[in-house]
């Protein structure tokens, strides 16, 4: 039961949120219209238009969202999915706090799910924070050593 509330539910919820965002983003790329577009402040609309006007950035961001969402929803490399989505989540949260305050509830949901999953997958990220040599260590098994 604990795993359901602290890992599975946040993983599925984040996956669905970002999958819908990616589908809507690609729909915009191909059709010029949104499927889902919640109310947004004028400054928020300007920010969104600037991202789209950059040309390459909007499709790239939606591709990262799609990849991260599929990792979470399929439970294949979910720690990678969360790592891909974390920078986008940070921008979404700041967007809602600074430019579009009516979206703060969804920002709070993203923060809560992100924290729960980061705590769940912390052991996967631990090696990133270990001090070590600048050069990677290569594992050498017995067969490779005997060939030398």
LOSE-895457 format. One record per atom (N, C-alpha, C): residue number from 1; residue in three letters; chain; atom name; x, z, y. Coordinates in nm, 2 decimals. Layout:
! residues N
ATOM     n   res   chain   atom        X        Z        Y
ATOM   NUM   Ala       A     CA        X        Z        Y
...
//
This chain:
! residues 148
ATOM     n   res   chain   atom        X        Z        Y
ATOM     1   Unk       A      N     0.08     0.00    -0.12
ATOM     1   Unk       A     CA     0.00     0.00     0.00
ATOM     1   Unk       A      C     0.09     0.00     0.13
ATOM     2   Unk       A      N     0.20     0.08     0.12
ATOM     2   Unk       A     CA     0.29     0.08     0.23
ATOM     2   Unk       A      C     0.35    -0.05     0.26
ATOM     3   Unk       A      N     0.39    -0.13     0.16
ATOM     3   Unk       A     CA     0.44    -0.26     0.17
ATOM     3   Unk       A      C     0.34    -0.36     0.24
ATOM     4   Unk       A      N     0.22    -0.34     0.20
ATOM     4   Unk       A     CA     0.11    -0.43     0.26
ATOM     4   Unk       A      C     0.11    -0.41     0.41
ATOM     5   Unk       A      N     0.11    -0.29     0.46
ATOM     5   Unk       A     CA     0.09    -0.27     0.60
ATOM     5   Unk       A      C     0.22    -0.29     0.68
ATOM     6   Unk       A      N     0.33    -0.26     0.62
ATOM     6   Unk       A     CA     0.46    -0.27     0.70
ATOM     6   Unk       A      C     0.54    -0.39     0.67
ATOM     7   Unk       A      N     0.51    -0.47     0.57
ATOM     7   Unk       A     CA     0.58    -0.60     0.55
ATOM     7   Unk       A      C     0.49    -0.72     0.54
ATOM     8   Unk       A      N     0.40    -0.71     0.44
ATOM     8   Unk       A     CA     0.32    -0.83     0.41
ATOM     8   Unk       A      C     0.22    -0.87     0.53
ATOM     9   Unk       A      N     0.15    -0.77     0.58
ATOM     9   Unk       A     CA     0.05    -0.80     0.69
ATOM     9   Unk       A      C     0.12    -0.85     0.81
ATOM    10   Unk       A      N     0.23    -0.79     0.86
ATOM    10   Unk       A     CA     0.30    -0.84     0.98
ATOM    10   Unk       A      C     0.36    -0.98     0.96
ATOM    11   Unk       A      N     0.41    -1.00     0.84
ATOM    11   Unk       A     CA     0.47    -1.13     0.80
ATOM    11   Unk       A      C     0.37    -1.24     0.81
ATOM    12   Unk       A      N     0.25    -1.22     0.74
ATOM    12   Unk       A     CA     0.15    -1.32     0.74
ATOM    12   Unk       A      C     0.09    -1.34     0.88
ATOM    13   Unk       A      N     0.07    -1.23     0.96
ATOM    13   Unk       A     CA     0.01    -1.24     1.09
ATOM    13   Unk       A      C     0.11    -1.32     1.18
ATOM    14   Unk       A      N     0.24    -1.29     1.18
ATOM    14   Unk       A     CA     0.33    -1.36     1.27
ATOM    14   Unk       A      C     0.34    -1.51     1.22
ATOM    15   Unk       A      N     0.34    -1.53     1.09
ATOM    15   Unk       A     CA     0.34    -1.67     1.04
ATOM    15   Unk       A      C     0.22    -1.75     1.09
ATOM    16   Unk       A      N     0.10    -1.69     1.08
ATOM    16   Unk       A     CA    -0.02    -1.76     1.13
ATOM    16   Unk       A      C    -0.01    -1.79     1.28
ATOM    17   Unk       A      N     0.03    -1.69     1.35
ATOM    17   Unk       A     CA     0.03    -1.71     1.50
ATOM    17   Unk       A      C     0.13    -1.82     1.54
ATOM    18   Unk       A      N     0.24    -1.82     1.48
ATOM    18   Unk       A     CA     0.34    -1.92     1.51
ATOM    18   Unk       A      C     0.31    -2.06     1.45
ATOM    19   Unk       A      N     0.24    -2.06     1.33
ATOM    19   Unk       A     CA     0.20    -2.19     1.27
ATOM    19   Unk       A      C     0.09    -2.25     1.36
ATOM    20   Unk       A      N     0.00    -2.17     1.41
ATOM    20   Unk       A     CA    -0.10    -2.23     1.50
ATOM    20   Unk       A      C    -0.04    -2.28     1.63
ATOM    21   Unk       A      N     0.06    -2.20     1.68
ATOM    21   Unk       A     CA     0.13    -2.25     1.80
ATOM    21   Unk       A      C     0.20    -2.38     1.78
ATOM    22   Unk       A      N     0.27    -2.39     1.66
ATOM    22   Unk       A     CA     0.34    -2.51     1.63
ATOM    22   Unk       A      C     0.25    -2.63     1.62
ATOM    23   Unk       A      N     0.14    -2.61     1.55
ATOM    23   Unk       A     CA     0.04    -2.72     1.53
ATOM    23   Unk       A      C    -0.01    -2.76     1.66
ATOM    24   Unk       A      N    -0.05    -2.67     1.75
ATOM    24   Unk       A     CA    -0.10    -2.70     1.88
ATOM    24   Unk       A      C     0.01    -2.77     1.96
ATOM    25   Unk       A      N     0.13    -2.73     1.95
ATOM    25   Unk       A     CA     0.24    -2.79     2.03
ATOM    25   Unk       A      C     0.26    -2.94     1.98
ATOM    26   Unk       A      N     0.26    -2.96     1.85
ATOM    26   Unk       A     CA     0.28    -3.10     1.80
ATOM    26   Unk       A      C     0.16    -3.18     1.84
ATOM    27   Unk       A      N     0.04    -3.12     1.83
ATOM    27   Unk       A     CA    -0.08    -3.20     1.87
ATOM    27   Unk       A      C    -0.07    -3.24     2.02
ATOM    28   Unk       A      N    -0.01    -3.16     2.11
ATOM    28   Unk       A     CA     0.01    -3.19     2.24
ATOM    28   Unk       A      C     0.11    -3.31     2.25
ATOM    29   Unk       A      N     0.22    -3.30     2.18
ATOM    29   Unk       A     CA     0.32    -3.40     2.18
ATOM    29   Unk       A      C     0.27    -3.54     2.15
ATOM    30   Unk       A      N     0.18    -3.54     2.05
ATOM    30   Unk       A     CA     0.13    -3.67     2.00
ATOM    30   Unk       A      C     0.00    -3.71     2.07
ATOM    31   Unk       A      N    -0.08    -3.62     2.13
ATOM    31   Unk       A     CA    -0.21    -3.66     2.19
ATOM    31   Unk       A      C    -0.21    -3.63     2.34
ATOM    32   Unk       A      N    -0.13    -3.54     2.39
ATOM    32   Unk       A     CA    -0.14    -3.51     2.53
ATOM    32   Unk       A      C    -0.24    -3.40     2.56
ATOM    33   Unk       A      N    -0.31    -3.35     2.46
ATOM    33   Unk       A     CA    -0.41    -3.25     2.48
ATOM    33   Unk       A      C    -0.38    -3.13     2.39
ATOM    34   Unk       A      N    -0.43    -3.01     2.42
ATOM    34   Unk       A     CA    -0.41    -2.89     2.34
ATOM    34   Unk       A      C    -0.54    -2.87     2.25
ATOM    35   Unk       A      N    -0.51    -2.82     2.13
ATOM    35   Unk       A     CA    -0.62    -2.78     2.05
ATOM    35   Unk       A      C    -0.67    -2.64     2.09
ATOM    36   Unk       A      N    -0.57    -2.55     2.11
ATOM    36   Unk       A     CA    -0.59    -2.41     2.15
ATOM    36   Unk       A      C    -0.52    -2.39     2.28
ATOM    37   Unk       A      N    -0.59    -2.35     2.38
ATOM    37   Unk       A     CA    -0.52    -2.32     2.51
ATOM    37   Unk       A      C    -0.60    -2.20     2.58
ATOM    38   Unk       A      N    -0.54    -2.08     2.55
ATOM    38   Unk       A     CA    -0.61    -1.96     2.62
ATOM    38   Unk       A      C    -0.59    -1.97     2.77
ATOM    39   Unk       A      N    -0.67    -1.89     2.84
ATOM    39   Unk       A     CA    -0.66    -1.88     2.98
ATOM    39   Unk       A      C    -0.52    -1.84     3.03
ATOM    40   Unk       A      N    -0.47    -1.92     3.12
ATOM    40   Unk       A     CA    -0.33    -1.89     3.17
ATOM    40   Unk       A      C    -0.33    -1.89     3.32
ATOM    41   Unk       A      N    -0.25    -1.81     3.38
ATOM    41   Unk       A     CA    -0.24    -1.80     3.52
ATOM    41   Unk       A      C    -0.17    -1.93     3.57
ATOM    42   Unk       A      N    -0.18    -1.95     3.70
ATOM    42   Unk       A     CA    -0.12    -2.07     3.77
ATOM    42   Unk       A      C     0.03    -2.07     3.74
ATOM    43   Unk       A      N     0.09    -1.96     3.76
ATOM    43   Unk       A     CA     0.24    -1.95     3.74
ATOM    43   Unk       A      C     0.27    -1.98     3.59
ATOM    44   Unk       A      N     0.19    -1.93     3.50
ATOM    44   Unk       A     CA     0.21    -1.95     3.36
ATOM    44   Unk       A      C     0.20    -2.10     3.33
ATOM    45   Unk       A      N     0.10    -2.17     3.39
ATOM    45   Unk       A     CA     0.08    -2.31     3.36
ATOM    45   Unk       A      C     0.20    -2.39     3.42
ATOM    46   Unk       A      N     0.26    -2.35     3.53
ATOM    46   Unk       A     CA     0.37    -2.41     3.59
ATOM    46   Unk       A      C     0.49    -2.40     3.49
ATOM    47   Unk       A      N     0.51    -2.28     3.44
ATOM    47   Unk       A     CA     0.62    -2.26     3.34
ATOM    47   Unk       A      C     0.60    -2.35     3.22
ATOM    48   Unk       A      N     0.48    -2.35     3.16
ATOM    48   Unk       A     CA     0.46    -2.43     3.05
ATOM    48   Unk       A      C     0.48    -2.58     3.08
ATOM    49   Unk       A      N     0.44    -2.63     3.20
ATOM    49   Unk       A     CA     0.46    -2.77     3.23
ATOM    49   Unk       A      C     0.61    -2.80     3.25
ATOM    50   Unk       A      N     0.69    -2.70     3.30
ATOM    50   Unk       A     CA     0.83    -2.72     3.31
ATOM    50   Unk       A      C     0.90    -2.74     3.17
ATOM    51   Unk       A      N     0.85    -2.66     3.08
ATOM    51   Unk       A     CA     0.91    -2.67     2.94
ATOM    51   Unk       A      C     0.87    -2.81     2.88
ATOM    52   Unk       A      N     0.75    -2.85     2.91
ATOM    52   Unk       A     CA     0.71    -2.98     2.85
ATOM    52   Unk       A      C     0.78    -3.10     2.93
ATOM    53   Unk       A      N     0.81    -3.08     3.06
ATOM    53   Unk       A     CA     0.87    -3.18     3.14
ATOM    53   Unk       A      C     1.02    -3.20     3.10
ATOM    54   Unk       A      N     1.08    -3.10     3.04
ATOM    54   Unk       A     CA     1.22    -3.12     2.99
ATOM    54   Unk       A      C     1.24    -3.23     2.89
ATOM    55   Unk       A      N     1.13    -3.26     2.83
ATOM    55   Unk       A     CA     1.13    -3.37     2.73
ATOM    55   Unk       A      C     1.16    -3.33     2.59
ATOM    56   Unk       A      N     1.29    -3.29     2.56
ATOM    56   Unk       A     CA     1.33    -3.25     2.43
ATOM    56   Unk       A      C     1.29    -3.11     2.39
ATOM    57   Unk       A      N     1.28    -3.02     2.49
ATOM    57   Unk       A     CA     1.27    -2.88     2.46
ATOM    57   Unk       A      C     1.14    -2.84     2.39
ATOM    58   Unk       A      N     1.03    -2.89     2.43
ATOM    58   Unk       A     CA     0.90    -2.86     2.38
ATOM    58   Unk       A      C     0.89    -2.89     2.23
ATOM    59   Unk       A      N     0.92    -3.02     2.19
ATOM    59   Unk       A     CA     0.92    -3.05     2.04
ATOM    59   Unk       A      C     1.02    -2.97     1.96
ATOM    60   Unk       A      N     1.14    -2.94     2.02
ATOM    60   Unk       A     CA     1.24    -2.86     1.95
ATOM    60   Unk       A      C     1.19    -2.72     1.93
ATOM    61   Unk       A      N     1.13    -2.66     2.03
ATOM    61   Unk       A     CA     1.08    -2.52     2.02
ATOM    61   Unk       A      C     0.97    -2.52     1.92
ATOM    62   Unk       A      N     0.88    -2.62     1.91
ATOM    62   Unk       A     CA     0.77    -2.62     1.82
ATOM    62   Unk       A      C     0.83    -2.64     1.67
ATOM    63   Unk       A      N     0.93    -2.72     1.66
ATOM    63   Unk       A     CA     0.99    -2.74     1.53
ATOM    63   Unk       A      C     1.05    -2.60     1.48
ATOM    64   Unk       A      N     1.12    -2.53     1.57
ATOM    64   Unk       A     CA     1.17    -2.40     1.53
ATOM    64   Unk       A      C     1.06    -2.30     1.49
ATOM    65   Unk       A      N     0.95    -2.31     1.57
ATOM    65   Unk       A     CA     0.83    -2.22     1.54
ATOM    65   Unk       A      C     0.77    -2.26     1.40
ATOM    66   Unk       A      N     0.76    -2.39     1.37
ATOM    66   Unk       A     CA     0.71    -2.43     1.25
ATOM    66   Unk       A      C     0.80    -2.39     1.13
ATOM    67   Unk       A      N     0.93    -2.40     1.15
ATOM    67   Unk       A     CA     1.02    -2.36     1.04
ATOM    67   Unk       A      C     1.01    -2.21     1.02
ATOM    68   Unk       A      N     1.02    -2.13     1.13
ATOM    68   Unk       A     CA     1.01    -1.99     1.11
ATOM    68   Unk       A      C     0.87    -1.94     1.05
ATOM    69   Unk       A      N     0.77    -2.00     1.10
ATOM    69   Unk       A     CA     0.63    -1.97     1.04
ATOM    69   Unk       A      C     0.62    -2.00     0.89
ATOM    70   Unk       A      N     0.68    -2.11     0.85
ATOM    70   Unk       A     CA     0.67    -2.15     0.71
ATOM    70   Unk       A      C     0.76    -2.05     0.63
ATOM    71   Unk       A      N     0.87    -2.01     0.68
ATOM    71   Unk       A     CA     0.96    -1.92     0.61
ATOM    71   Unk       A      C     0.88    -1.78     0.59
ATOM    72   Unk       A      N     0.81    -1.74     0.69
ATOM    72   Unk       A     CA     0.73    -1.62     0.68
ATOM    72   Unk       A      C     0.61    -1.63     0.59
ATOM    73   Unk       A      N     0.54    -1.74     0.60
ATOM    73   Unk       A     CA     0.42    -1.76     0.52
ATOM    73   Unk       A      C     0.44    -1.78     0.37
ATOM    74   Unk       A      N     0.55    -1.85     0.34
ATOM    74   Unk       A     CA     0.58    -1.88     0.20
ATOM    74   Unk       A      C     0.67    -1.77     0.14
ATOM    75   Unk       A      N     0.71    -1.67     0.23
ATOM    75   Unk       A     CA     0.80    -1.56     0.18
ATOM    75   Unk       A      C     0.93    -1.61     0.12
ATOM    76   Unk       A      N     0.97    -1.73     0.17
ATOM    76   Unk       A     CA     1.10    -1.79     0.13
ATOM    76   Unk       A      C     1.19    -1.77     0.25
ATOM    77   Unk       A      N     1.29    -1.69     0.24
ATOM    77   Unk       A     CA     1.39    -1.66     0.35
ATOM    77   Unk       A      C     1.31    -1.60     0.47
ATOM    78   Unk       A      N     1.23    -1.50     0.45
ATOM    78   Unk       A     CA     1.15    -1.44     0.57
ATOM    78   Unk       A      C     1.24    -1.38     0.67
ATOM    79   Unk       A      N     1.36    -1.33     0.63
ATOM    79   Unk       A     CA     1.45    -1.27     0.73
ATOM    79   Unk       A      C     1.50    -1.39     0.82
ATOM    80   Unk       A      N     1.53    -1.50     0.77
ATOM    80   Unk       A     CA     1.57    -1.62     0.85
ATOM    80   Unk       A      C     1.46    -1.66     0.94
ATOM    81   Unk       A      N     1.33    -1.66     0.89
ATOM    81   Unk       A     CA     1.22    -1.70     0.97
ATOM    81   Unk       A      C     1.21    -1.61     1.09
ATOM    82   Unk       A      N     1.22    -1.48     1.07
ATOM    82   Unk       A     CA     1.21    -1.38     1.18
ATOM    82   Unk       A      C     1.33    -1.40     1.28
ATOM    83   Unk       A      N     1.45    -1.43     1.22
ATOM    83   Unk       A     CA     1.56    -1.45     1.31
ATOM    83   Unk       A      C     1.54    -1.58     1.40
ATOM    84   Unk       A      N     1.48    -1.68     1.34
ATOM    84   Unk       A     CA     1.45    -1.80     1.42
ATOM    84   Unk       A      C     1.34    -1.77     1.53
ATOM    85   Unk       A      N     1.24    -1.69     1.49
ATOM    85   Unk       A     CA     1.13    -1.67     1.58
ATOM    85   Unk       A      C     1.16    -1.56     1.69
ATOM    86   Unk       A      N     1.26    -1.48     1.67
ATOM    86   Unk       A     CA     1.29    -1.36     1.76
ATOM    86   Unk       A      C     1.31    -1.41     1.90
ATOM    87   Unk       A      N     1.40    -1.51     1.93
ATOM    87   Unk       A     CA     1.41    -1.55     2.07
ATOM    87   Unk       A      C     1.29    -1.61     2.13
ATOM    88   Unk       A      N     1.21    -1.68     2.05
ATOM    88   Unk       A     CA     1.08    -1.73     2.10
ATOM    88   Unk       A      C     0.98    -1.62     2.13
ATOM    89   Unk       A      N     0.98    -1.52     2.04
ATOM    89   Unk       A     CA     0.90    -1.40     2.06
ATOM    89   Unk       A      C     0.94    -1.33     2.19
ATOM    90   Unk       A      N     1.07    -1.32     2.22
ATOM    90   Unk       A     CA     1.11    -1.25     2.34
ATOM    90   Unk       A      C     1.06    -1.33     2.46
ATOM    91   Unk       A      N     1.07    -1.46     2.46
ATOM    91   Unk       A     CA     1.02    -1.54     2.57
ATOM    91   Unk       A      C     0.87    -1.53     2.59
ATOM    92   Unk       A      N     0.80    -1.53     2.48
ATOM    92   Unk       A     CA     0.65    -1.52     2.48
ATOM    92   Unk       A      C     0.61    -1.38     2.54
ATOM    93   Unk       A      N     0.68    -1.28     2.50
ATOM    93   Unk       A     CA     0.65    -1.14     2.55
ATOM    93   Unk       A      C     0.68    -1.14     2.70
ATOM    94   Unk       A      N     0.80    -1.18     2.74
ATOM    94   Unk       A     CA     0.83    -1.18     2.89
ATOM    94   Unk       A      C     0.73    -1.27     2.97
ATOM    95   Unk       A      N     0.69    -1.39     2.91
ATOM    95   Unk       A     CA     0.60    -1.47     2.97
ATOM    95   Unk       A      C     0.47    -1.40     3.00
ATOM    96   Unk       A      N     0.42    -1.32     2.91
ATOM    96   Unk       A     CA     0.29    -1.25     2.93
ATOM    96   Unk       A      C     0.31    -1.13     3.02
ATOM    97   Unk       A      N     0.42    -1.07     3.01
ATOM    97   Unk       A     CA     0.44    -0.95     3.10
ATOM    97   Unk       A      C     0.46    -0.99     3.24
ATOM    98   Unk       A      N     0.53    -1.10     3.27
ATOM    98   Unk       A     CA     0.57    -1.14     3.40
ATOM    98   Unk       A      C     0.47    -1.24     3.46
ATOM    99   Unk       A      N     0.43    -1.34     3.39
ATOM    99   Unk       A     CA     0.36    -1.45     3.44
ATOM    99   Unk       A      C     0.21    -1.45     3.41
ATOM   100   Unk       A      N     0.17    -1.40     3.29
ATOM   100   Unk       A     CA     0.04    -1.41     3.24
ATOM   100   Unk       A      C    -0.01    -1.28     3.19
ATOM   101   Unk       A      N    -0.04    -1.18     3.27
ATOM   101   Unk       A     CA    -0.07    -1.04     3.22
ATOM   101   Unk       A      C    -0.20    -1.04     3.13
ATOM   102   Unk       A      N    -0.29    -1.13     3.13
ATOM   102   Unk       A     CA    -0.40    -1.12     3.04
ATOM   102   Unk       A      C    -0.36    -1.14     2.90
ATOM   103   Unk       A      N    -0.24    -1.19     2.87
ATOM   103   Unk       A     CA    -0.19    -1.21     2.74
ATOM   103   Unk       A      C    -0.11    -1.09     2.68
ATOM   104   Unk       A      N    -0.11    -0.98     2.75
ATOM   104   Unk       A     CA    -0.03    -0.86     2.71
ATOM   104   Unk       A      C    -0.07    -0.81     2.57
ATOM   105   Unk       A      N    -0.20    -0.81     2.53
ATOM   105   Unk       A     CA    -0.23    -0.77     2.40
ATOM   105   Unk       A      C    -0.16    -0.85     2.29
ATOM   106   Unk       A      N    -0.16    -0.98     2.30
ATOM   106   Unk       A     CA    -0.09    -1.06     2.20
ATOM   106   Unk       A      C     0.06    -1.03     2.21
ATOM   107   Unk       A      N     0.12    -1.01     2.33
ATOM   107   Unk       A     CA     0.26    -0.97     2.34
ATOM   107   Unk       A      C     0.28    -0.84     2.26
ATOM   108   Unk       A      N     0.19    -0.74     2.28
ATOM   108   Unk       A     CA     0.21    -0.62     2.21
ATOM   108   Unk       A      C     0.20    -0.64     2.06
ATOM   109   Unk       A      N     0.12    -0.72     2.01
ATOM   109   Unk       A     CA     0.11    -0.75     1.87
ATOM   109   Unk       A      C     0.24    -0.82     1.82
ATOM   110   Unk       A      N     0.29    -0.91     1.90
ATOM   110   Unk       A     CA     0.42    -0.97     1.86
ATOM   110   Unk       A      C     0.53    -0.87     1.85
ATOM   111   Unk       A      N     0.54    -0.78     1.95
ATOM   111   Unk       A     CA     0.64    -0.67     1.95
ATOM   111   Unk       A      C     0.62    -0.58     1.82
ATOM   112   Unk       A      N     0.50    -0.54     1.79
ATOM   112   Unk       A     CA     0.47    -0.45     1.68
ATOM   112   Unk       A      C     0.51    -0.52     1.55
ATOM   113   Unk       A      N     0.47    -0.64     1.53
ATOM   113   Unk       A     CA     0.50    -0.71     1.40
ATOM   113   Unk       A      C     0.65    -0.74     1.39
ATOM   114   Unk       A      N     0.71    -0.78     1.50
ATOM   114   Unk       A     CA     0.85    -0.80     1.50
ATOM   114   Unk       A      C     0.93    -0.68     1.47
ATOM   115   Unk       A      N     0.90    -0.57     1.53
ATOM   115   Unk       A     CA     0.97    -0.44     1.50
ATOM   115   Unk       A      C     0.95    -0.40     1.35
ATOM   116   Unk       A      N     0.83    -0.41     1.30
ATOM   116   Unk       A     CA     0.81    -0.38     1.16
ATOM   116   Unk       A      C     0.89    -0.46     1.07
ATOM   117   Unk       A      N     0.89    -0.59     1.09
ATOM   117   Unk       A     CA     0.96    -0.68     1.01
ATOM   117   Unk       A      C     1.12    -0.67     1.02
ATOM   118   Unk       A      N     1.16    -0.64     1.15
ATOM   118   Unk       A     CA     1.30    -0.62     1.17
ATOM   118   Unk       A      C     1.35    -0.50     1.09
ATOM   119   Unk       A      N     1.27    -0.40     1.09
ATOM   119   Unk       A     CA     1.30    -0.28     1.01
ATOM   119   Unk       A      C     1.30    -0.30     0.86
ATOM   120   Unk       A      N     1.20    -0.38     0.82
ATOM   120   Unk       A     CA     1.20    -0.42     0.68
ATOM   120   Unk       A      C     1.32    -0.50     0.63
ATOM   121   Unk       A      N     1.36    -0.59     0.72
ATOM   121   Unk       A     CA     1.47    -0.68     0.68
ATOM   121   Unk       A      C     1.60    -0.64     0.74
ATOM   122   Unk       A      N     1.61    -0.52     0.79
ATOM   122   Unk       A     CA     1.74    -0.47     0.85
ATOM   122   Unk       A      C     1.86    -0.48     0.76
ATOM   123   Unk       A      N     1.84    -0.46     0.63
ATOM   123   Unk       A     CA     1.95    -0.47     0.53
ATOM   123   Unk       A      C     2.00    -0.61     0.53
ATOM   124   Unk       A      N     1.92    -0.71     0.55
ATOM   124   Unk       A     CA     1.97    -0.85     0.55
ATOM   124   Unk       A      C     2.05    -0.88     0.67
ATOM   125   Unk       A      N     2.03    -0.81     0.78
ATOM   125   Unk       A     CA     2.10    -0.84     0.91
ATOM   125   Unk       A      C     2.22    -0.75     0.92
ATOM   126   Unk       A      N     2.24    -0.65     0.83
ATOM   126   Unk       A     CA     2.35    -0.55     0.85
ATOM   126   Unk       A      C     2.48    -0.61     0.85
ATOM   127   Unk       A      N     2.51    -0.71     0.77
ATOM   127   Unk       A     CA     2.64    -0.77     0.77
ATOM   127   Unk       A      C     2.68    -0.84     0.90
ATOM   128   Unk       A      N     2.58    -0.88     0.98
ATOM   128   Unk       A     CA     2.61    -0.94     1.11
ATOM   128   Unk       A      C     2.68    -0.84     1.21
ATOM   129   Unk       A      N     2.66    -0.71     1.18
ATOM   129   Unk       A     CA     2.71    -0.61     1.28
ATOM   129   Unk       A      C     2.82    -0.53     1.22
ATOM   130   Unk       A      N     2.87    -0.57     1.11
ATOM   130   Unk       A     CA     2.99    -0.51     1.05
ATOM   130   Unk       A      C     3.12    -0.56     1.12
ATOM   131   Unk       A      N     3.21    -0.47     1.15
ATOM   131   Unk       A     CA     3.34    -0.52     1.20
ATOM   131   Unk       A      C     3.41    -0.58     1.09
ATOM   132   Unk       A      N     3.49    -0.68     1.12
ATOM   132   Unk       A     CA     3.56    -0.75     1.01
ATOM   132   Unk       A      C     3.66    -0.85     1.07
ATOM   133   Unk       A      N     3.73    -0.91     0.98
ATOM   133   Unk       A     CA     3.82    -1.01     1.02
ATOM   133   Unk       A      C     3.75    -1.13     1.08
ATOM   134   Unk       A      N     3.82    -1.21     1.16
ATOM   134   Unk       A     CA     3.77    -1.32     1.23
ATOM   134   Unk       A      C     3.75    -1.44     1.13
ATOM   135   Unk       A      N     3.83    -1.44     1.02
ATOM   135   Unk       A     CA     3.82    -1.54     0.92
ATOM   135   Unk       A      C     3.73    -1.50     0.81
ATOM   136   Unk       A      N     3.65    -1.59     0.76
ATOM   136   Unk       A     CA     3.56    -1.55     0.65
ATOM   136   Unk       A      C     3.64    -1.53     0.52
ATOM   137   Unk       A      N     3.58    -1.43     0.44
ATOM   137   Unk       A     CA     3.64    -1.41     0.31
ATOM   137   Unk       A      C     3.58    -1.50     0.21
ATOM   138   Unk       A      N     3.66    -1.56     0.12
ATOM   138   Unk       A     CA     3.61    -1.65     0.02
ATOM   138   Unk       A      C     3.62    -1.57    -0.11
ATOM   139   Unk       A      N     3.51    -1.58    -0.18
ATOM   139   Unk       A     CA     3.50    -1.52    -0.32
ATOM   139   Unk       A      C     3.57    -1.62    -0.42
ATOM   140   Unk       A      N     3.66    -1.56    -0.49
ATOM   140   Unk       A     CA     3.73    -1.64    -0.59
ATOM   140   Unk       A      C     3.69    -1.58    -0.73
ATOM   141   Unk       A      N     3.63    -1.67    -0.81
ATOM   141   Unk       A     CA     3.60    -1.61    -0.95
ATOM   141   Unk       A      C     3.71    -1.64    -1.04
ATOM   142   Unk       A      N     3.70    -1.60    -1.16
ATOM   142   Unk       A     CA     3.81    -1.61    -1.26
ATOM   142   Unk       A      C     3.84    -1.75    -1.30
ATOM   143   Unk       A      N     3.74    -1.84    -1.31
ATOM   143   Unk       A     CA     3.76    -1.98    -1.34
ATOM   143   Unk       A      C     3.84    -2.05    -1.23
ATOM   144   Unk       A      N     3.81    -2.02    -1.11
ATOM   144   Unk       A     CA     3.89    -2.09    -1.00
ATOM   144   Unk       A      C     4.03    -2.04    -1.00
ATOM   145   Unk       A      N     4.05    -1.91    -1.02
ATOM   145   Unk       A     CA     4.19    -1.85    -1.02
ATOM   145   Unk       A      C     4.27    -1.90    -1.14
ATOM   146   Unk       A      N     4.21    -1.93    -1.25
ATOM   146   Unk       A     CA     4.28    -1.98    -1.37
ATOM   146   Unk       A      C     4.32    -2.13    -1.35
ATOM   147   Unk       A      N     4.25    -2.20    -1.27
ATOM   147   Unk       A     CA     4.29    -2.34    -1.25
ATOM   147   Unk       A      C     4.41    -2.36    -1.16
ATOM   148   Unk       A      N     4.45    -2.26    -1.09
ATOM   148   Unk       A     CA     4.56    -2.27    -0.99
ATOM   148   Unk       A      C     4.69    -2.26    -1.06
//
